[in-house]
Amino acid sequence: MRVSSRVRAGGLRLLGLVVLACGVQPVFAQEPKQPPTPPAEKSDFEKLMSASGISAFPDRRPRAMPDLFLPPGNRRTSDPGIVRVYKKGKDGKALDPQPKDFPHKVDPTTYKPAEDEFVRMHEGIDLSSRDAKGEKRPLDFKAGVYGKVVGIGTDNNIGRITVEVDDRGNRVEYLHTSKTFVKVGDEVKPDTMLGVTGDVGAKGRLHLHVQARNKDNKAINPDEVVVYAKKPPAERKMAEFFVPMKPPQGVTPASADHSPTAPVPAPPPTSPPPP
């Protein structure tokens, strides 16, 4: 018996309605399966962080932002874990000033320094020092953390102010400062004015350098320490154990060029300007 095309079409429509009513998607309507998306390639910054033994915190963890320390409008100009290449003189020390395009960032896993070059791993955060007009000048800066001042001017002329942030001996250090508003033993809060930015020990480069150390004087991630210590001790969920940073193989940490020496008399504190 022949079935007319009209009857055949009606039967197909009825079958489709039944299938849809049962919540089954017809095979011919299913979308083809897409292949899984390959993982994104790591950025150069993530590679540098991995080589330095610390995580790529800008993507996954809070960062210590400039407004914690300086007036609005300033920015981070360098991050912990970055490796730079410098030109050196016959005495083995970095040339001052550096030639054009030096220092600059390199990938420590692939870069081979020339005989007149050396590489250093940056262990801290560099912050610009610019006023509301965008002009470089010394600025008053805040502690950004809760803690106690335990050191001022105790090394080889690098303008260091040191704040211990907990009873485990973790501390935050502020370098290249030109003036201080505090003295050893002072308790500080995030909005406490510590001093004035400068270029002491920085070869004329005006900025604020913020780094962190543990009780064994090992470099630890300053972002992690500042984010932890900007909260009052009573509000910190747990005492942090910070993993020391480690330079990539063959790379010297920048702090090796500024090894602490015997203490020198701390400069008298200067009263901060009125708000």
MARBAKE-57189 format. One record per residue: residue number from 1; x negated, y, z of N, C-alpha, C in turn; residue in one letter. Coordinates in steps of 0.05 Angstrom, whole numbers, plus 5000, padded with zeros to 4 digits. Layout:
<sites>
[site NUM; [X; Y; Z]; [X; Y; Z]; [X; Y; Z]; 'A']
...
</sites>
This chain:
<sites>
[site 1; [4983; 4976; 5000]; [5000; 5000; 5000]; [4983; 5025; 5000]; 'M']
[site 2; [4989; 5043; 4982]; [4973; 5067; 4980]; [4983; 5088; 5001]; 'R']
[site 3; [4963; 5102; 5013]; [4969; 5123; 5032]; [4963; 5150; 5019]; 'V']
[site 4; [4983; 5167; 5019]; [4979; 5193; 5005]; [4958; 5209; 5020]; 'S']
[site 5; [4946; 5228; 5005]; [4926; 5245; 5017]; [4937; 5263; 5039]; 'S']
[site 6; [4963; 5270; 5036]; [4976; 5286; 5056]; [4978; 5271; 5082]; 'R']
[site 7; [4986; 5246; 5081]; [4989; 5230; 5105]; [4961; 5225; 5118]; 'V']
[site 8; [4941; 5219; 5100]; [4914; 5215; 5110]; [4904; 5239; 5126]; 'R']
[site 9; [4908; 5263; 5115]; [4899; 5288; 5128]; [4913; 5292; 5154]; 'A']
[site 10; [4939; 5286; 5155]; [4954; 5288; 5180]; [4944; 5270; 5201]; 'G']
[site 11; [4936; 5245; 5193]; [4925; 5226; 5212]; [4899; 5235; 5224]; 'G']
[site 12; [4882; 5247; 5207]; [4856; 5257; 5217]; [4860; 5280; 5237]; 'L']
[site 13; [4879; 5297; 5230]; [4885; 5319; 5249]; [4894; 5308; 5276]; 'R']
[site 14; [4912; 5289; 5276]; [4922; 5277; 5301]; [4899; 5264; 5316]; 'L']
[site 15; [4881; 5250; 5302]; [4858; 5237; 5316]; [4840; 5258; 5329]; 'L']
[site 16; [4837; 5281; 5315]; [4820; 5302; 5327]; [4833; 5314; 5352]; 'G']
[site 17; [4859; 5317; 5352]; [4872; 5328; 5376]; [4869; 5309; 5399]; 'L']
[site 18; [4872; 5283; 5394]; [4869; 5263; 5415]; [4841; 5264; 5427]; 'V']
[site 19; [4821; 5265; 5409]; [4793; 5266; 5419]; [4788; 5290; 5436]; 'V']
[site 20; [4798; 5313; 5427]; [4793; 5338; 5442]; [4808; 5337; 5468]; 'L']
[site 21; [4832; 5325; 5469]; [4848; 5323; 5493]; [4834; 5306; 5514]; 'A']
[site 22; [4819; 5286; 5505]; [4805; 5268; 5523]; [4778; 5280; 5532]; 'C']
[site 23; [4771; 5304; 5522]; [4746; 5317; 5530]; [4721; 5305; 5517]; 'G']
[site 24; [4725; 5291; 5495]; [4702; 5278; 5482]; [4695; 5296; 5458]; 'V']
[site 25; [4670; 5302; 5455]; [4661; 5318; 5433]; [4655; 5300; 5409]; 'Q']
[site 26; [4668; 5305; 5386]; [4663; 5289; 5363]; [4633; 5288; 5355]; 'P']
[site 27; [4625; 5265; 5346]; [4596; 5262; 5339]; [4588; 5282; 5318]; 'V']
[site 28; [4606; 5287; 5299]; [4598; 5305; 5277]; [4596; 5334; 5287]; 'F']
[site 29; [4607; 5341; 5311]; [4607; 5368; 5321]; [4584; 5373; 5341]; 'A']
[site 30; [4570; 5352; 5349]; [4549; 5355; 5369]; [4525; 5369; 5357]; 'Q']
[site 31; [4513; 5387; 5373]; [4490; 5402; 5363]; [4465; 5384; 5365]; 'E']
[site 32; [4448; 5385; 5346]; [4424; 5369; 5347]; [4406; 5376; 5371]; 'P']
[site 33; [4394; 5356; 5382]; [4377; 5361; 5406]; [4352; 5377; 5397]; 'K']
[site 34; [4347; 5398; 5414]; [4323; 5414; 5409]; [4299; 5402; 5423]; 'Q']
[site 35; [4276; 5403; 5411]; [4252; 5393; 5425]; [4246; 5411; 5449]; 'P']
[site 36; [4235; 5400; 5471]; [4229; 5416; 5495]; [4210; 5438; 5489]; 'P']
[site 37; [4214; 5461; 5502]; [4197; 5485; 5498]; [4170; 5480; 5511]; 'T']
[site 38; [4148; 5483; 5497]; [4122; 5478; 5509]; [4116; 5499; 5530]; 'P']
[site 39; [4101; 5493; 5551]; [4095; 5513; 5572]; [4079; 5536; 5560]; 'P']
[site 40; [4085; 5560; 5570]; [4071; 5584; 5561]; [4041; 5582; 5567]; 'A']
[site 41; [4025; 5591; 5549]; [3996; 5591; 5553]; [3989; 5611; 5575]; 'E']
[site 42; [3970; 5604; 5593]; [3962; 5622; 5614]; [3950; 5647; 5603]; 'K']
[site 43; [3956; 5669; 5616]; [3944; 5695; 5609]; [3915; 5695; 5617]; 'S']
[site 44; [3900; 5714; 5606]; [3871; 5717; 5613]; [3869; 5722; 5643]; 'D']
[site 45; [3888; 5738; 5654]; [3887; 5744; 5683]; [3891; 5719; 5699]; 'F']
[site 46; [3910; 5702; 5691]; [3915; 5677; 5706]; [3890; 5659; 5705]; 'E']
[site 47; [3877; 5658; 5681]; [3852; 5642; 5679]; [3831; 5653; 5698]; 'K']
[site 48; [3828; 5679; 5700]; [3808; 5690; 5718]; [3815; 5684; 5747]; 'L']
[site 49; [3840; 5686; 5754]; [3848; 5680; 5781]; [3842; 5651; 5788]; 'M']
[site 50; [3848; 5633; 5769]; [3842; 5604; 5774]; [3813; 5600; 5777]; 'S']
[site 51; [3797; 5613; 5761]; [3768; 5610; 5762]; [3757; 5621; 5788]; 'A']
[site 52; [3771; 5640; 5801]; [3762; 5652; 5826]; [3773; 5638; 5850]; 'S']
[site 53; [3790; 5618; 5846]; [3800; 5603; 5868]; [3825; 5615; 5881]; 'G']
[site 54; [3838; 5634; 5868]; [3862; 5646; 5880]; [3884; 5645; 5859]; 'I']
[site 55; [3909; 5647; 5868]; [3931; 5644; 5850]; [3936; 5669; 5834]; 'S']
[site 56; [3951; 5667; 5813]; [3958; 5690; 5796]; [3981; 5704; 5809]; 'A']
[site 57; [3976; 5717; 5831]; [3997; 5729; 5848]; [4014; 5750; 5834]; 'F']
[site 58; [4004; 5765; 5814]; [4022; 5785; 5802]; [4048; 5773; 5790]; 'P']
[site 59; [4046; 5747; 5782]; [4070; 5735; 5770]; [4087; 5721; 5791]; 'D']
[site 60; [4076; 5713; 5814]; [4090; 5696; 5833]; [4091; 5707; 5861]; 'R']
[site 61; [4075; 5726; 5868]; [4074; 5735; 5896]; [4075; 5766; 5897]; 'R']
[site 62; [4084; 5776; 5921]; [4084; 5805; 5924]; [4056; 5816; 5922]; 'P']
[site 63; [4054; 5841; 5913]; [4028; 5855; 5912]; [4028; 5879; 5930]; 'R']
[site 64; [4004; 5887; 5938]; [4001; 5911; 5954]; [4001; 5935; 5935]; 'A']
[site 65; [4022; 5950; 5935]; [4026; 5972; 5916]; [4012; 5997; 5926]; 'M']
[site 66; [4004; 6015; 5907]; [3990; 6039; 5915]; [4004; 6057; 5935]; 'P']
[site 67; [4031; 6057; 5933]; [4047; 6075; 5951]; [4044; 6068; 5980]; 'D']
[site 68; [4034; 6044; 5986]; [4029; 6037; 6014]; [4007; 6054; 6026]; 'L']
[site 69; [3988; 6063; 6009]; [3965; 6077; 6019]; [3963; 6106; 6010]; 'F']
[site 70; [3973; 6112; 5986]; [3968; 6138; 5973]; [3994; 6151; 5964]; 'L']
[site 71; [3993; 6177; 5958]; [4017; 6190; 5948]; [4027; 6177; 5922]; 'P']
[site 72; [4053; 6181; 5915]; [4064; 6169; 5891]; [4049; 6179; 5866]; 'P']
[site 73; [4048; 6163; 5846]; [4034; 6170; 5821]; [4007; 6157; 5817]; 'G']
[site 74; [3997; 6145; 5839]; [3971; 6131; 5836]; [3976; 6102; 5828]; 'N']
[site 75; [3955; 6089; 5818]; [3959; 6062; 5808]; [3935; 6045; 5814]; 'R']
[site 76; [3939; 6019; 5811]; [3917; 6000; 5814]; [3900; 6001; 5789]; 'R']
[site 77; [3874; 6002; 5793]; [3856; 6003; 5770]; [3839; 5978; 5767]; 'T']
[site 78; [3840; 5961; 5788]; [3826; 5935; 5787]; [3838; 5917; 5807]; 'S']
[site 79; [3836; 5891; 5802]; [3848; 5870; 5819]; [3827; 5852; 5830]; 'D']
[site 80; [3833; 5838; 5852]; [3814; 5818; 5863]; [3811; 5794; 5844]; 'P']
[site 81; [3787; 5784; 5841]; [3782; 5761; 5824]; [3772; 5768; 5796]; 'G']
[site 82; [3775; 5794; 5789]; [3765; 5803; 5763]; [3734; 5801; 5762]; 'I']
[site 83; [3723; 5792; 5740]; [3694; 5790; 5737]; [3685; 5810; 5716]; 'V']
[site 84; [3665; 5826; 5723]; [3654; 5846; 5705]; [3625; 5841; 5699]; 'R']
[site 85; [3616; 5851; 5676]; [3588; 5850; 5669]; [3576; 5878; 5670]; 'V']
[site 86; [3552; 5880; 5682]; [3538; 5905; 5685]; [3511; 5904; 5671]; 'Y']
[site 87; [3501; 5927; 5663]; [3474; 5929; 5653]; [3455; 5935; 5677]; 'K']
[site 88; [3432; 5922; 5677]; [3413; 5926; 5699]; [3386; 5937; 5689]; 'K']
[site 89; [3372; 5950; 5706]; [3346; 5961; 5699]; [3323; 5941; 5705]; 'G']
[site 90; [3298; 5950; 5702]; [3275; 5933; 5707]; [3273; 5924; 5736]; 'K']
[site 91; [3285; 5940; 5754]; [3284; 5933; 5783]; [3306; 5913; 5790]; 'D']
[site 92; [3322; 5905; 5771]; [3343; 5885; 5776]; [3368; 5896; 5786]; 'G']
[site 93; [3369; 5923; 5791]; [3394; 5936; 5801]; [3410; 5947; 5778]; 'K']
[site 94; [3435; 5952; 5784]; [3453; 5962; 5763]; [3444; 5990; 5755]; 'A']
[site 95; [3445; 5996; 5729]; [3438; 6022; 5719]; [3458; 6042; 5729]; 'L']
[site 96; [3449; 6066; 5735]; [3467; 6088; 5744]; [3460; 6113; 5729]; 'D']
[site 97; [3476; 6123; 5711]; [3502; 6112; 5704]; [3500; 6088; 5685]; 'P']
[site 98; [3522; 6073; 5683]; [3523; 6050; 5664]; [3526; 6060; 5636]; 'Q']
[site 99; [3515; 6046; 5616]; [3519; 6054; 5588]; [3548; 6054; 5580]; 'P']
[site 100; [3554; 6065; 5557]; [3581; 6066; 5548]; [3592; 6037; 5545]; 'K']
[site 101; [3617; 6034; 5552]; [3632; 6008; 5551]; [3623; 5989; 5573]; 'D']
[site 102; [3606; 5998; 5592]; [3599; 5982; 5615]; [3607; 5996; 5641]; 'F']
[site 103; [3614; 5981; 5662]; [3620; 5953; 5662]; [3646; 5946; 5648]; 'P']
[site 104; [3650; 5921; 5640]; [3675; 5913; 5629]; [3681; 5885; 5637]; 'H']
[site 105; [3707; 5877; 5636]; [3716; 5851; 5645]; [3707; 5830; 5625]; 'K']
[site 106; [3701; 5806; 5636]; [3694; 5783; 5619]; [3706; 5758; 5631]; 'V']
[site 107; [3708; 5738; 5615]; [3717; 5711; 5624]; [3692; 5696; 5633]; 'D']
[site 108; [3690; 5691; 5659]; [3665; 5678; 5669]; [3661; 5650; 5660]; 'P']
[site 109; [3682; 5637; 5649]; [3679; 5609; 5640]; [3666; 5608; 5612]; 'T']
[site 110; [3665; 5630; 5598]; [3654; 5630; 5571]; [3631; 5650; 5567]; 'T']
[site 111; [3631; 5671; 5583]; [3611; 5693; 5578]; [3584; 5686; 5588]; 'Y']
[site 112; [3564; 5690; 5572]; [3536; 5685; 5579]; [3521; 5712; 5580]; 'K']
[site 113; [3514; 5722; 5604]; [3501; 5748; 5605]; [3473; 5748; 5592]; 'P']
[site 114; [3466; 5771; 5580]; [3440; 5774; 5569]; [3420; 5779; 5592]; 'A']
[site 115; [3394; 5780; 5584]; [3373; 5783; 5605]; [3376; 5809; 5620]; 'E']
[site 116; [3387; 5830; 5608]; [3389; 5855; 5621]; [3418; 5860; 5632]; 'D']
[site 117; [3432; 5838; 5637]; [3459; 5840; 5647]; [3463; 5822; 5671]; 'E']
[site 118; [3482; 5828; 5688]; [3490; 5809; 5709]; [3520; 5813; 5713]; 'F']
[site 119; [3533; 5792; 5723]; [3562; 5792; 5727]; [3568; 5792; 5757]; 'V']
[site 120; [3590; 5805; 5764]; [3598; 5807; 5792]; [3628; 5802; 5793]; 'R']
[site 121; [3637; 5788; 5814]; [3666; 5784; 5819]; [3676; 5806; 5838]; 'M']
[site 122; [3697; 5820; 5829]; [3709; 5841; 5846]; [3727; 5827; 5866]; 'H']
[site 123; [3724; 5834; 5892]; [3738; 5821; 5913]; [3761; 5837; 5924]; 'E']
[site 124; [3765; 5861; 5915]; [3785; 5878; 5926]; [3804; 5891; 5906]; 'G']
[site 125; [3820; 5910; 5916]; [3838; 5925; 5899]; [3827; 5953; 5897]; 'I']
[site 126; [3824; 5963; 5873]; [3816; 5991; 5868]; [3841; 6008; 5862]; 'D']
[site 127; [3843; 6031; 5875]; [3866; 6049; 5872]; [3856; 6076; 5863]; 'L']
[site 128; [3870; 6088; 5844]; [3862; 6115; 5834]; [3867; 6135; 5857]; 'S']
[site 129; [3854; 6158; 5853]; [3857; 6180; 5873]; [3864; 6206; 5857]; 'S']
[site 130; [3889; 6209; 5851]; [3898; 6232; 5835]; [3921; 6246; 5849]; 'R']
[site 131; [3921; 6273; 5846]; [3942; 6289; 5858]; [3967; 6289; 5841]; 'D']
[site 132; [3987; 6305; 5848]; [4012; 6305; 5834]; [4009; 6314; 5805]; 'A']
[site 133; [3988; 6329; 5799]; [3983; 6338; 5772]; [3968; 6318; 5755]; 'K']
[site 134; [3960; 6296; 5768]; [3945; 6276; 5754]; [3915; 6281; 5753]; 'G']
[site 135; [3906; 6300; 5769]; [3877; 6307; 5770]; [3863; 6291; 5792]; 'E']
[site 136; [3839; 6281; 5786]; [3824; 6267; 5806]; [3814; 6285; 5828]; 'K']
[site 137; [3820; 6277; 5853]; [3809; 6292; 5876]; [3812; 6275; 5901]; 'R']
[site 138; [3797; 6280; 5922]; [3800; 6265; 5947]; [3828; 6268; 5958]; 'P']
[site 139; [3839; 6246; 5968]; [3866; 6247; 5979]; [3866; 6233; 6007]; 'L']
[site 140; [3884; 6243; 6024]; [3889; 6229; 6049]; [3902; 6202; 6043]; 'D']
[site 141; [3893; 6181; 6058]; [3905; 6155; 6053]; [3914; 6142; 6079]; 'F']
[site 142; [3935; 6125; 6077]; [3946; 6112; 6100]; [3935; 6084; 6103]; 'K']
[site 143; [3939; 6073; 6128]; [3930; 6045; 6133]; [3945; 6025; 6117]; 'A']
[site 144; [3972; 6028; 6115]; [3988; 6008; 6100]; [3993; 5983; 6116]; 'G']
[site 145; [3981; 5980; 6140]; [3984; 5955; 6156]; [3985; 5963; 6186]; 'V']
[site 146; [3993; 5943; 6202]; [3991; 5945; 6231]; [3965; 5932; 6240]; 'Y']
[site 147; [3951; 5945; 6258]; [3926; 5933; 6268]; [3911; 5952; 6286]; 'G']
[site 148; [3885; 5946; 6290]; [3868; 5962; 6307]; [3842; 5968; 6293]; 'K']
[site 149; [3833; 5993; 6294]; [3808; 6001; 6281]; [3785; 5988; 6297]; 'V']
[site 150; [3768; 5972; 6283]; [3746; 5959; 6296]; [3719; 5967; 6284]; 'V']
[site 151; [3719; 5984; 6263]; [3693; 5992; 6252]; [3696; 6017; 6235]; 'G']
[site 152; [3676; 6035; 6237]; [3674; 6058; 6220]; [3645; 6064; 6215]; 'I']
[site 153; [3638; 6065; 6190]; [3610; 6072; 6182]; [3589; 6054; 6193]; 'G']
[site 154; [3595; 6027; 6193]; [3576; 6008; 6205]; [3560; 5993; 6184]; 'T']
[site 155; [3556; 6004; 6160]; [3539; 5990; 6141]; [3523; 6011; 6125]; 'D']
[site 156; [3513; 6002; 6102]; [3493; 6019; 6088]; [3507; 6040; 6070]; 'N']
[site 157; [3519; 6059; 6083]; [3529; 6083; 6069]; [3548; 6076; 6046]; 'N']
[site 158; [3570; 6062; 6054]; [3591; 6056; 6034]; [3618; 6066; 6043]; 'I']
[site 159; [3618; 6081; 6065]; [3643; 6094; 6074]; [3665; 6074; 6082]; 'G']
[site 160; [3658; 6055; 6099]; [3676; 6033; 6106]; [3692; 6039; 6131]; 'R']
[site 161; [3718; 6035; 6131]; [3735; 6035; 6154]; [3748; 6008; 6156]; 'I']
[site 162; [3746; 5995; 6179]; [3756; 5967; 6183]; [3778; 5966; 6203]; 'T']
[site 163; [3800; 5953; 6195]; [3824; 5949; 6213]; [3829; 5919; 6216]; 'V']
[site 164; [3828; 5910; 6241]; [3834; 5882; 6247]; [3865; 5879; 6249]; 'E']
[site 165; [3877; 5860; 6235]; [3906; 5858; 6233]; [3919; 5837; 6250]; 'V']
[site 166; [3903; 5819; 6262]; [3915; 5798; 6279]; [3893; 5787; 6298]; 'D']
[site 167; [3902; 5769; 6316]; [3883; 5758; 6335]; [3866; 5735; 6323]; 'D']
[site 168; [3869; 5730; 6298]; [3852; 5710; 6284]; [3827; 5722; 6272]; 'R']
[site 169; [3825; 5748; 6274]; [3801; 5761; 6263]; [3803; 5769; 6234]; 'G']
[site 170; [3827; 5766; 6222]; [3831; 5776; 6195]; [3831; 5806; 6195]; 'N']
[site 171; [3819; 5818; 6175]; [3818; 5848; 6175]; [3819; 5859; 6146]; 'R']
[site 172; [3828; 5884; 6145]; [3829; 5899; 6120]; [3807; 5920; 6121]; 'V']
[site 173; [3793; 5924; 6099]; [3771; 5943; 6098]; [3776; 5963; 6076]; 'E']
[site 174; [3771; 5988; 6081]; [3775; 6011; 6062]; [3747; 6023; 6057]; 'Y']
[site 175; [3739; 6023; 6031]; [3712; 6031; 6024]; [3712; 6057; 6008]; 'L']
[site 176; [3688; 6070; 6009]; [3682; 6094; 5994]; [3695; 6119; 6006]; 'H']
[site 177; [3704; 6117; 6031]; [3718; 6140; 6043]; [3699; 6162; 6050]; 'T']
[site 178; [3709; 6187; 6049]; [3692; 6210; 6054]; [3696; 6223; 6081]; 'S']
[site 179; [3720; 6218; 6093]; [3726; 6228; 6120]; [3743; 6207; 6135]; 'K']
[site 180; [3742; 6209; 6161]; [3759; 6191; 6177]; [3775; 6207; 6197]; 'T']
[site 181; [3800; 6198; 6202]; [3818; 6211; 6221]; [3822; 6194; 6246]; 'F']
[site 182; [3808; 6171; 6248]; [3812; 6153; 6270]; [3785; 6146; 6282]; 'V']
[site 183; [3786; 6131; 6305]; [3762; 6122; 6318]; [3766; 6093; 6326]; 'K']
[site 184; [3744; 6080; 6332]; [3745; 6052; 6339]; [3762; 6048; 6364]; 'V']
[site 185; [3780; 6028; 6363]; [3798; 6023; 6385]; [3826; 6034; 6381]; 'G']
[site 186; [3830; 6052; 6361]; [3856; 6063; 6356]; [3875; 6042; 6344]; 'D']
[site 187; [3899; 6041; 6354]; [3920; 6024; 6342]; [3932; 6040; 6318]; 'E']
[site 188; [3937; 6026; 6296]; [3948; 6040; 6273]; [3973; 6025; 6263]; 'V']
[site 189; [3989; 6041; 6249]; [4013; 6030; 6236]; [4011; 6036; 6206]; 'K']
[site 190; [4029; 6026; 6189]; [4027; 6030; 6161]; [4025; 6059; 6152]; 'P']
[site 191; [4039; 6077; 6167]; [4039; 6105; 6159]; [4018; 6122; 6174]; 'D']
[site 192; [3999; 6109; 6188]; [3978; 6123; 6202]; [3957; 6132; 6181]; 'T']
[site 193; [3951; 6158; 6182]; [3930; 6169; 6164]; [3902; 6160; 6174]; 'M']
[site 194; [3888; 6145; 6157]; [3862; 6135; 6165]; [3839; 6154; 6158]; 'L']
[site 195; [3841; 6166; 6134]; [3819; 6183; 6125]; [3824; 6195; 6098]; 'G']
[site 196; [3802; 6201; 6084]; [3803; 6213; 6058]; [3788; 6196; 6038]; 'V']
[site 197; [3799; 6193; 6014]; [3785; 6178; 5993]; [3760; 6192; 5985]; 'T']
[site 198; [3741; 6177; 5973]; [3716; 6190; 5965]; [3701; 6172; 5945]; 'G']
[site 199; [3675; 6177; 5942]; [3659; 6162; 5924]; [3633; 6153; 5938]; 'D']
[site 200; [3634; 6151; 5964]; [3610; 6143; 5980]; [3602; 6115; 5972]; 'V']
[site 201; [3579; 6111; 5962]; [3570; 6084; 5954]; [3582; 6074; 5928]; 'G']
[site 202; [3596; 6092; 5913]; [3609; 6083; 5889]; [3598; 6098; 5864]; 'A']
[site 203; [3574; 6110; 5867]; [3561; 6122; 5844]; [3579; 6142; 5830]; 'K']
[site 204; [3592; 6160; 5845]; [3607; 6181; 5833]; [3635; 6173; 5824]; 'G']
[site 205; [3644; 6148; 5828]; [3670; 6140; 5819]; [3690; 6143; 5842]; 'R']
[site 206; [3705; 6165; 5841]; [3724; 6171; 5862]; [3748; 6152; 5862]; 'L']
[site 207; [3752; 6136; 5883]; [3774; 6118; 5885]; [3775; 6106; 5913]; 'H']
[site 208; [3796; 6091; 5919]; [3798; 6076; 5944]; [3797; 6047; 5938]; 'L']
[site 209; [3778; 6033; 5952]; [3775; 6004; 5949]; [3786; 5991; 5974]; 'H']
[site 210; [3805; 5972; 5971]; [3816; 5958; 5994]; [3810; 5928; 5991]; 'V']
[site 211; [3796; 5917; 6011]; [3790; 5889; 6010]; [3796; 5876; 6037]; 'Q']
[site 212; [3794; 5850; 6039]; [3800; 5836; 6064]; [3779; 5815; 6070]; 'A']
[site 213; [3775; 5810; 6096]; [3756; 5790; 6105]; [3768; 5774; 6128]; 'R']
[site 214; [3758; 5749; 6132]; [3767; 5734; 6155]; [3745; 5737; 6177]; 'N']
[site 215; [3749; 5722; 6199]; [3730; 5724; 6221]; [3702; 5716; 6214]; 'K']
[site 216; [3699; 5699; 6193]; [3673; 5690; 6185]; [3661; 5708; 6163]; 'D']
[site 217; [3673; 5731; 6159]; [3665; 5751; 6139]; [3667; 5740; 6110]; 'N']
[site 218; [3685; 5721; 6106]; [3690; 5710; 6079]; [3712; 5727; 6066]; 'K']
[site 219; [3709; 5733; 6040]; [3729; 5749; 6026]; [3755; 5733; 6024]; 'A']
[site 220; [3777; 5745; 6030]; [3804; 5733; 6026]; [3821; 5752; 6010]; 'I']
[site 221; [3842; 5741; 5998]; [3858; 5757; 5979]; [3871; 5781; 5993]; 'N']
[site 222; [3864; 5806; 5986]; [3875; 5829; 6000]; [3905; 5833; 5996]; 'P']
[site 223; [3915; 5824; 5973]; [3944; 5826; 5968]; [3959; 5810; 5989]; 'D']
[site 224; [3950; 5785; 5994]; [3963; 5768; 6013]; [3961; 5779; 6041]; 'E']
[site 225; [3938; 5789; 6048]; [3934; 5800; 6076]; [3950; 5825; 6080]; 'V']
[site 226; [3950; 5843; 6061]; [3965; 5868; 6065]; [3995; 5863; 6066]; 'V']
[site 227; [4005; 5846; 6049]; [4034; 5839; 6049]; [4042; 5827; 6076]; 'V']
[site 228; [4024; 5811; 6087]; [4028; 5798; 6113]; [4027; 5819; 6135]; 'Y']
[site 229; [4007; 5836; 6134]; [4001; 5854; 6157]; [4017; 5880; 6156]; 'A']
[site 230; [4032; 5886; 6135]; [4048; 5910; 6135]; [4073; 5907; 6152]; 'K']
[site 231; [4079; 5882; 6160]; [4101; 5877; 6179]; [4091; 5879; 6207]; 'K']
[site 232; [4107; 5888; 6226]; [4099; 5887; 6254]; [4093; 5859; 6263]; 'P']
[site 233; [4074; 5855; 6281]; [4067; 5828; 6289]; [4091; 5811; 6298]; 'P']
[site 234; [4110; 5824; 6312]; [4133; 5809; 6321]; [4151; 5799; 6299]; 'A']
[site 235; [4149; 5811; 6275]; [4166; 5803; 6253]; [4152; 5785; 6233]; 'E']
[site 236; [4127; 5778; 6238]; [4113; 5760; 6221]; [4123; 5732; 6227]; 'R']
[site 237; [4131; 5717; 6207]; [4143; 5691; 6211]; [4123; 5671; 6222]; 'K']
[site 238; [4098; 5673; 6214]; [4078; 5654; 6224]; [4051; 5666; 6220]; 'M']
[site 239; [4032; 5656; 6235]; [4004; 5665; 6233]; [3992; 5653; 6208]; 'A']
[site 240; [3983; 5669; 6190]; [3973; 5660; 6164]; [3944; 5650; 6166]; 'E']
[site 241; [3939; 5629; 6152]; [3911; 5620; 6148]; [3904; 5626; 6118]; 'F']
[site 242; [3888; 5645; 6114]; [3882; 5654; 6087]; [3858; 5638; 6076]; 'F']
[site 243; [3861; 5628; 6052]; [3840; 5612; 6039]; [3819; 5632; 6028]; 'V']
[site 244; [3794; 5628; 6034]; [3773; 5646; 6024]; [3772; 5645; 5993]; 'P']
[site 245; [3767; 5668; 5981]; [3762; 5669; 5952]; [3735; 5657; 5946]; 'M']
[site 246; [3732; 5646; 5923]; [3706; 5635; 5915]; [3699; 5645; 5887]; 'K']
[site 247; [3676; 5655; 5883]; [3668; 5664; 5856]; [3664; 5640; 5838]; 'P']
[site 248; [3669; 5644; 5812]; [3663; 5623; 5792]; [3634; 5616; 5793]; 'P']
[site 249; [3628; 5592; 5783]; [3600; 5583; 5783]; [3582; 5602; 5769]; 'Q']
[site 250; [3560; 5610; 5782]; [3541; 5628; 5770]; [3547; 5657; 5773]; 'G']
[site 251; [3569; 5664; 5787]; [3578; 5692; 5790]; [3574; 5700; 5819]; 'V']
[site 252; [3562; 5723; 5824]; [3557; 5734; 5850]; [3580; 5753; 5858]; 'T']
[site 253; [3590; 5751; 5883]; [3610; 5770; 5891]; [3598; 5798; 5893]; 'P']
[site 254; [3614; 5818; 5887]; [3604; 5846; 5887]; [3595; 5855; 5914]; 'A']
[site 255; [3606; 5843; 5935]; [3599; 5851; 5963]; [3570; 5845; 5969]; 'S']
[site 256; [3557; 5827; 5953]; [3529; 5820; 5958]; [3511; 5844; 5954]; 'A']
[site 257; [3521; 5864; 5939]; [3505; 5888; 5934]; [3508; 5908; 5956]; 'D']
[site 258; [3526; 5903; 5976]; [3531; 5921; 5998]; [3531; 5906; 6024]; 'H']
[site 259; [3510; 5890; 6029]; [3509; 5874; 6053]; [3508; 5892; 6078]; 'S']
[site 260; [3524; 5886; 6099]; [3524; 5902; 6123]; [3496; 5902; 6136]; 'P']
[site 261; [3489; 5925; 6147]; [3464; 5927; 6161]; [3469; 5935; 6190]; 'T']
[site 262; [3449; 5943; 6205]; [3452; 5950; 6233]; [3471; 5974; 6235]; 'A']
[site 263; [3488; 5974; 6256]; [3508; 5996; 6259]; [3494; 6023; 6262]; 'P']
[site 264; [3507; 6043; 6251]; [3498; 6070; 6254]; [3520; 6086; 6268]; 'V']
[site 265; [3513; 6108; 6281]; [3533; 6123; 6295]; [3557; 6131; 6277]; 'P']
[site 266; [3581; 6126; 6287]; [3605; 6133; 6271]; [3609; 6163; 6271]; 'A']
[site 267; [3617; 6174; 6248]; [3622; 6202; 6247]; [3645; 6210; 6265]; 'P']
[site 268; [3645; 6234; 6276]; [3668; 6243; 6292]; [3693; 6244; 6276]; 'P']
[site 269; [3716; 6236; 6288]; [3741; 6236; 6273]; [3749; 6265; 6267]; 'P']
[site 270; [3762; 6268; 6245]; [3772; 6294; 6236]; [3802; 6294; 6239]; 'T']
[site 271; [3814; 6315; 6249]; [3843; 6316; 6253]; [3856; 6316; 6225]; 'S']
[site 272; [3877; 6299; 6221]; [3890; 6300; 6195]; [3905; 6326; 6192]; 'P']
[site 273; [3909; 6335; 6167]; [3923; 6360; 6162]; [3952; 6358; 6170]; 'P']
[site 274; [3965; 6380; 6176]; [3993; 6379; 6183]; [4009; 6368; 6160]; 'P']
[site 275; [4031; 6353; 6166]; [4048; 6342; 6144]; [4061; 6364; 6128]; 'P']
</sites>
